[in-house]
Structures are given as C-alpha cells and as structure tokens.
Amino acid sequence: MIIEKLVFEQWQHELRQSIDNPKQLLDLLKLSDSVLTHTVATGQQFKLKVPRGYIARMRKGDPDDPLLRQVLPLIKENKHIEGFSTDPVGDIATEKTQGLLQKYHGRVLLLSTGACAIHCRYCFRQHYHYVVSNPLALFDSIRSDSSITEVILSGGDPLCLTDSRLAVMVQHIANISHVQRLRVHTRLPIVIPERVSNTLLRLLTDTRLHTIMVVHANHANEIDDKVSQALQRITKAGITVLNQSVLLRGVNDNANALIRLSTDLFNSHVLPYYLHHLDHVHGAAHFEVPIERAKQLLEQLQIALPGYLVPKLVREVKGMRYKEFL
C-alpha cells in the first residue's frame, strides 16, 4: 500500500509540474526567442499544458519536433477558416443529458471530466463547455435505455480523476445490468505513464464488465521505455488496448512515421485502431492533411505492413450514425 501511495502521488505531481508557459517550454528545449514570436499569448482560453516527462521526449533545438508541434500554441490558431467550427463533430446535438452523448447505436459517451494531462492543439473538444450538474442523472439515463451495451468514459481524460472517484464511476456502470463493456479513452498512459498503477488496473478489472482502453499516440517518439512498459502492464492485466491517432501535417503525415508508430505500438502489445482525418475544429486548420494524401499514405501502409498493423482511416461526419471509412 505504501508503494501504491507513492506511485499515486507521482502521477499527480507530474500533473502539477506541467508547463503552461510557451517561453518556459522553448527555454527547456533550447529554442530561440524567434520561435516565441509565432506563439499565442498564454492568457488564451485553451492555454498550453504539457507534462515535463513528455517534453523530455522532444528533440532539443528542433522547432519542428513532432511532439512539440502537437502542443505549442501558434498565432495561426486565431485565424478563422471557413468550414472550421467550435463544434466540429456535432457533440451538442447528441447530448442525451448534459455530459452524456450518444452518436451511435448501443453505446454512449460519458464526459467524466473536462481536465486533460496535455492540451493537444488539434483537440476537437477544446471549445466544449463541460458542465455536469447532477452526475447520478447520467447513470439514470443509461439505466433507462436497455439498448445501451457499452459505456465510453471520455472527457477531457477520465484518468485525470483520482482512483477513488473513478472506482465509484465504474461501479455505478457495472451495476447497470444491460451494460456489457466499459471503454476508457485516455492519453494519460502515453503522456504520464506513471498513472498506470496496480490500483488503477485493479479497479478497471475487478468488475464483470469487459474493459477496453483506447490510448492516443500520434508518433513513435511518444513511446519510450516507460510508456511501453506501462502499456504492456495494462494488457497483462487483461485489458484490451487499442490506439487511435490523428493524421497531422508536420507530425505524422509520412509513411515512415506511421509505419514506425504501428510497429512500436505492437511491440508494446497495442493494436492500431483508427487513424482519424482531422476534425474541423476552429484553430486547427494548419494541421489538416488533404484526404487524397491521406489515402496515399494508407495505401503505403497496406503495402508495407500486415493488415493487423494498418489502422482504419476514418473521419467523423456531423450527424452521421457511424464513422466514415476513407
């Protein structure tokens, strides 16, 4: 128990020590002040947030590092581009009740928290207004619909919750007889691998539910030894682990990067699941990769890799009852 307490405090300490100032981040990476002239002021609504352990995986002196590009807020985010909006996938229209979304048959998405361990600049939910006035109403809504067989914990990031709060949430879900599967969408094992403790694994597996974890890595440089070991611990606990990525210009929009990512994921016992075409969220247009280029990259992956290492290329279309395969 003493060891677990130390681990628990470590991941929270990592969160508290996250960098939220662009100049401090650039100084840590030994980048010149000229890069700072392209960044957004820190007083913005969706400000910089990145853990130090994630920064340690970035290449010093390289303003085009693929991990840095995912988190550094740029002035071009303020440019309004036609077709890009604050609700790109239609979250608001799919709310069953505040904090509970249903887009697809048989499963619901529970927004457990608005907190994240890292602020990704392409996040499709960066403008979402997180308010849950009555958490018990969420479970009542799920209980009242027997067609729901899967609950997806999302956010924000559900693993930003403490183990005790998360355990209560999981128990509420397990007590709903018609729910069969629990899916957890999280970036924590990638950005703060210390979050994967024995306590967390027990609370996710000590239930009748079949638990699936969908992690989010976009580049192989995100998967160092600590991350790989954390991912393997999750699968050894009996949890199915899948990865979803976003295709991002300047980050992973080349075949070699995507091949390395799929290979390193599999070496960590994780299967590639989805490669998302960018959601058209306001502020992220500079990350977009044209669909024809995306399809070319997919073909290169199909040539180079066995089928089980090729993620499905998809996009989410507002109002559509399933993800569109590209």
C-alpha positions in Angstrom: 0.0 0.0 0.0 2.9 2.4 0.7 4.3 1.8 -2.7 1.0 2.4 -4.4 0.6 5.7 -2.5 4.0 6.9 -3.8 3.0 6.0 -7.4 -0.3 7.7 -7.0 1.4 10.9 -5.7 3.9 10.7 -8.5 1.4 11.0 -11.4 -0.4 13.8 -9.6 3.0 15.5 -9.0 3.7 15.2 -12.8 0.4 16.9 -13.5 1.1 19.8 -11.0 4.5 20.3 -12.6 3.2 20.7 -16.1 4.5 23.6 -18.2 1.9 26.2 -19.1 4.2 29.0 -20.4 5.4 28.9 -24.0 8.7 30.7 -23.2 9.5 28.3 -20.4 8.8 25.4 -22.8 11.1 26.9 -25.5 13.8 27.6 -23.0 13.7 23.9 -21.8 14.1 22.9 -25.5 16.9 25.4 -26.1 14.9 27.1 -28.8 15.5 30.8 -29.7 13.1 33.6 -28.9 12.3 33.9 -32.6 10.1 30.9 -32.2 8.2 32.7 -29.5 7.1 35.4 -31.9 4.8 32.8 -33.6 3.1 31.6 -30.4 -0.2 32.6 -28.8 -0.2 34.6 -25.6 -0.6 32.4 -22.5 -3.8 34.1 -21.4 -5.9 32.3 -24.0 -8.8 30.1 -23.1 -7.1 26.9 -24.3 -3.7 27.5 -22.9 -0.5 25.5 -23.2 -0.3 22.5 -20.9 2.3 19.8 -21.3 3.9 17.4 -18.7 7.7 17.6 -18.2 8.1 13.9 -18.9 6.5 14.4 -22.3 8.8 17.4 -23.0 11.8 15.2 -22.2 11.0 13.1 -25.3 11.2 16.2 -27.6 14.4 16.9 -29.6 16.2 19.9 -28.2 16.9 22.7 -30.6 14.3 21.5 -33.2 11.3 23.8 -33.7 9.7 21.2 -35.9 9.9 18.3 -33.4 6.7 16.3 -34.0 5.8 16.2 -30.3 6.4 19.9 -29.8 4.2 20.7 -32.9 1.3 18.9 -31.2 1.3 21.1 -28.1 2.8 24.6 -29.0 0.0 27.2 -29.4 0.6 29.2 -32.5 -0.8 32.6 -33.6 -2.3 30.9 -36.7 -4.8 29.3 -34.4 -6.7 32.6 -34.2 -7.3 32.7 -37.9 -10.9 31.9 -38.9 -11.1 29.4 -41.7 -14.3 28.6 -43.5 -15.6 25.1 -42.6 -13.9 25.0 -39.2 -16.1 25.5 -36.1 -16.2 25.2 -32.3 -18.4 22.0 -32.5 -16.9 20.1 -35.5 -18.4 16.7 -34.8 -21.8 17.8 -33.5 -21.4 16.9 -29.8 -24.0 19.4 -28.6 -26.8 17.9 -30.8 -26.1 14.4 -29.5 -26.5 15.1 -25.7 -28.9 12.7 -24.1 -28.4 14.8 -20.9 -25.6 17.2 -20.0 -22.4 15.3 -20.0 -23.8 12.2 -21.8 -23.6 11.9 -25.6 -25.0 9.3 -27.9 -24.0 9.3 -31.5 -24.0 5.6 -32.3 -26.4 2.7 -31.6 -25.8 0.7 -28.4 -23.1 2.9 -26.9 -22.9 6.2 -25.0 -20.0 8.5 -24.3 -19.8 9.8 -20.7 -17.8 13.0 -20.3 -16.3 12.2 -16.9 -14.2 15.4 -16.6 -13.1 18.4 -18.6 -9.5 18.0 -17.4 -6.6 16.7 -19.5 -3.0 16.0 -18.8 -2.0 17.6 -22.0 -3.6 20.2 -24.3 -3.3 19.0 -27.9 -3.7 21.9 -30.3 -5.9 19.8 -32.7 -8.4 18.7 -29.9 -11.9 18.6 -31.4 -13.4 19.3 -27.9 -11.3 22.2 -26.9 -14.3 24.6 -27.1 -16.8 22.3 -25.4 -18.5 23.6 -22.3 -18.1 20.9 -19.6 -20.9 21.1 -17.1 -22.4 18.1 -15.2 -24.9 19.4 -12.7 -26.1 16.0 -11.5 -23.7 13.0 -12.1 -26.3 10.5 -10.9 -28.6 11.6 -13.7 -26.1 10.3 -16.2 -26.3 6.8 -14.8 -30.1 7.0 -14.5 -30.2 7.9 -18.2 -28.1 4.9 -19.1 -30.2 2.6 -16.9 -33.4 3.7 -18.6 -32.2 2.6 -22.0 -31.7 -1.2 -22.3 -30.2 -0.9 -25.8 -27.0 0.6 -24.3 -24.4 -2.2 -24.0 -21.2 -0.1 -23.9 -20.3 3.0 -21.9 -17.3 5.0 -23.1 -15.5 7.1 -20.5 -14.1 10.2 -22.1 -13.6 13.9 -21.4 -11.2 15.6 -21.0 -9.4 12.5 -19.9 -11.1 10.1 -17.4 -7.7 9.0 -15.9 -7.2 12.6 -14.6 -9.8 11.5 -12.0 -8.5 10.1 -8.8 -8.7 6.3 -8.4 -11.4 6.7 -5.7 -13.6 8.8 -8.0 -13.0 6.6 -10.9 -13.8 3.5 -8.9 -17.2 4.9 -7.9 -18.0 5.7 -11.5 -17.0 2.2 -12.7 -19.2 0.6 -10.0 -22.2 2.7 -11.0 -21.8 1.5 -14.6 -21.2 -2.1 -13.6 -24.5 -2.0 -11.6 -26.4 -1.4 -14.8 -27.3 -4.9 -15.9 -27.5 -4.4 -19.6 -24.1 -2.7 -19.9 -21.6 -5.3 -21.1 -18.5 -3.3 -21.9 -16.6 -0.4 -20.5 -14.3 1.6 -22.8 -11.8 4.2 -21.5 -10.5 6.8 -23.9 -7.3 8.2 -22.5 -3.9 9.9 -23.3 -2.5 9.5 -19.8 -0.6 6.2 -20.3 1.2 8.0 -23.2 2.0 11.3 -21.6 2.3 10.3 -17.9 2.9 6.5 -17.8 3.2 6.7 -14.0 -0.6 6.9 -14.0 -0.7 3.1 -14.7 -0.6 1.8 -11.1 -1.7 -1.5 -9.7 -4.6 0.3 -8.0 -5.9 1.6 -11.4 -5.6 -1.8 -13.0 -7.5 -3.5 -10.2 -10.4 -1.1 -10.3 -10.7 -1.5 -14.1 -10.5 -5.3 -14.0 -12.3 -6.1 -10.7 -15.7 -5.9 -12.4 -18.0 -8.1 -14.5 -17.5 -5.6 -17.4 -15.2 -6.3 -20.4 -12.8 -3.4 -20.3 -11.2 -1.8 -23.3 -8.7 1.0 -23.2 -8.2 3.2 -26.2 -5.0 5.2 -25.9 -3.9 8.1 -28.1 -0.4 8.3 -29.6 0.4 10.0 -32.9 4.1 9.5 -33.3 6.6 6.7 -32.3 8.7 9.2 -30.4 5.9 9.4 -27.8 6.6 5.7 -26.9 9.7 5.5 -24.8 10.6 2.6 -22.5 8.4 3.9 -19.6 5.4 4.2 -21.9 5.9 0.8 -23.5 6.2 -0.9 -20.1 3.0 0.9 -18.9 1.1 -0.2 -22.0 2.3 -3.8 -21.5 1.1 -3.8 -17.9 -2.4 -2.8 -19.0 -2.6 -5.7 -21.5 -1.1 -8.2 -19.0 -3.9 -7.2 -16.6 -6.4 -8.5 -19.2 -7.5 -5.2 -20.7 -7.8 -4.9 -24.4 -5.7 -1.9 -25.6 -6.1 -0.1 -28.9 -4.6 3.1 -30.2 -6.2 5.9 -32.2 -4.2 8.6 -33.9 -4.9 11.8 -35.8 -3.2 12.4 -39.1 -1.4 15.7 -38.6 0.6 17.8 -41.0 4.2 18.1 -39.9 3.7 15.4 -37.2 3.0 12.0 -38.8 2.0 12.8 -42.4 4.6 10.5 -44.0 4.6 6.7 -44.4 7.8 6.1 -42.4 6.4 7.9 -39.3 3.2 5.9 -39.5 5.0 2.6 -40.0 7.2 3.2 -37.0 4.2 4.1 -34.9 2.3 0.9 -35.8 5.4 -1.2 -35.2 6.2 0.4 -31.8 2.6 0.1 -30.7 2.5 -3.6 -31.5 5.9 -4.1 -29.7 4.1 -2.6 -26.7 1.1 -5.0 -27.1 -1.2 -2.4 -28.5 -3.1 -2.7 -31.8 -3.5 0.3 -34.2 -7.2 1.0 -34.3 -8.1 4.3 -36.0 -6.2 6.9 -38.0 -8.5 10.0 -37.9 -8.7 12.6 -40.6 -8.6 15.9 -38.7 -11.8 17.1 -37.2 -12.5 20.6 -38.5 -12.2 22.4 -35.1 -11.5 26.1 -35.1 -7.8 26.8 -34.6 -6.5 23.5 -36.1 -6.7 24.1 -39.9 -2.9 24.2 -40.1 -2.8 20.5 -39.2 -5.0 19.3 -42.0 -3.7 16.7 -44.4 -5.7 16.5 -47.7 -7.9 13.4 -48.0 -6.2 12.3 -51.2 -2.8 12.4 -49.5 -4.3 10.5 -46.5 -5.4 7.8 -48.9 -2.0 7.6 -50.5 -0.4 7.1 -47.0 -2.9 4.4 -46.2 -2.0 2.5 -49.4 1.7 2.8 -48.5 0.9 1.3 -45.0 -1.1 -1.5 -46.6 1.9 -2.4 -48.9 4.5 -2.2 -46.0 2.6 -3.8 -43.1 0.5 -6.8 -42.3 -3.2 -6.0 -42.1 -3.4 -6.1 -38.3 -0.9 -3.2 -38.1 -2.8 -1.0 -40.5 -5.2 1.4 -38.7 -8.6 2.2 -40.3 -8.6 5.6 -41.9 -11.7 7.3 -40.8 -13.4 10.7 -40.3 -16.3 11.7 -38.2 -19.1 13.5 -40.0 -21.6 15.6 -38.1 -25.0 13.8 -37.9 -23.7 10.5 -39.4 -24.6 7.4 -37.4 -21.2 5.7 -37.9 -17.6 6.8 -38.7 -16.9 7.2 -42.4 -14.2 4.9 -43.7 -11.9 6.7 -46.2 
